[in-house]
Amino acid sequence: MKLRVDLDKCTGHGRCYDLAPELFDEDEAGHCVLLHAKVPAGLEPKARVAADNCPEEAIQTTA
């Protein structure tokens, strides 16, 4: 699975890095920083939860 973040949509709610700190971090403004473009084995469920809970729909997952 791969992750992509549309930084133009991200407004810094922080749900992604709260729900999946293994996959996301925050920059100095509180916006999403993607730690892994390719999701490490076993973290796929967390990637989906983060994407599903992004209020701006800025996070996409692909197979």
C-alpha positions as CSV (number, residue, x, y, z in Angstrom):
1,M,0.0,0.0,0.0
2,K,1.1,3.5,-0.7
3,L,0.2,6.8,0.8
4,R,-0.1,10.3,-0.7
5,V,-0.8,13.6,1.0
6,D,-2.2,16.6,-0.8
7,L,-0.5,19.4,1.1
8,D,-2.8,22.0,-0.6
9,K,-5.8,20.4,1.2
10,C,-4.1,19.8,4.6
11,T,-5.1,22.5,7.2
12,G,-3.4,20.8,10.2
13,H,-6.1,19.2,12.2
14,G,-3.5,16.6,13.3
15,R,-5.7,13.5,13.2
16,C,-3.3,11.7,10.9
17,Y,-0.3,11.9,13.3
18,D,-2.5,11.4,16.3
19,L,-4.0,8.2,14.8
20,A,-0.8,6.9,13.1
21,P,2.3,8.5,14.4
22,E,4.3,5.7,12.8
23,L,3.3,7.0,9.4
24,F,2.8,10.8,9.9
25,D,4.5,13.7,11.7
26,E,3.8,17.4,11.8
27,D,5.7,20.4,10.5
28,E,6.2,23.6,12.4
29,A,2.8,24.8,11.3
30,G,1.0,21.6,12.3
31,H,0.6,20.3,8.8
32,C,1.1,16.7,7.8
33,V,4.5,15.3,7.1
34,L,4.5,11.8,5.4
35,L,7.1,9.6,7.0
36,H,6.6,6.6,4.6
37,A,5.3,6.8,1.1
38,K,5.2,3.0,1.1
39,V,3.3,1.7,4.1
40,P,5.4,-0.7,6.2
41,A,4.0,-4.2,6.6
42,G,1.3,-4.4,9.3
43,L,0.5,-0.7,9.3
44,E,-2.0,-0.8,6.5
45,P,-5.0,-0.6,8.9
46,K,-3.6,2.5,10.6
47,A,-3.0,4.1,7.1
48,R,-6.7,3.5,6.2
49,V,-7.9,4.9,9.6
50,A,-5.8,8.0,9.1
51,A,-7.1,8.5,5.6
52,D,-10.7,7.9,6.6
53,N,-10.4,10.4,9.4
54,C,-8.8,13.3,7.5
55,P,-11.5,16.0,7.5
56,E,-10.0,17.6,4.3
57,E,-9.6,14.2,2.5
58,A,-6.0,15.1,2.0
59,I,-4.7,11.6,2.5
60,Q,-5.1,8.9,-0.2
61,T,-4.2,5.2,0.0
62,T,-3.5,3.1,-3.1
63,A,-2.8,-0.6,-3.4
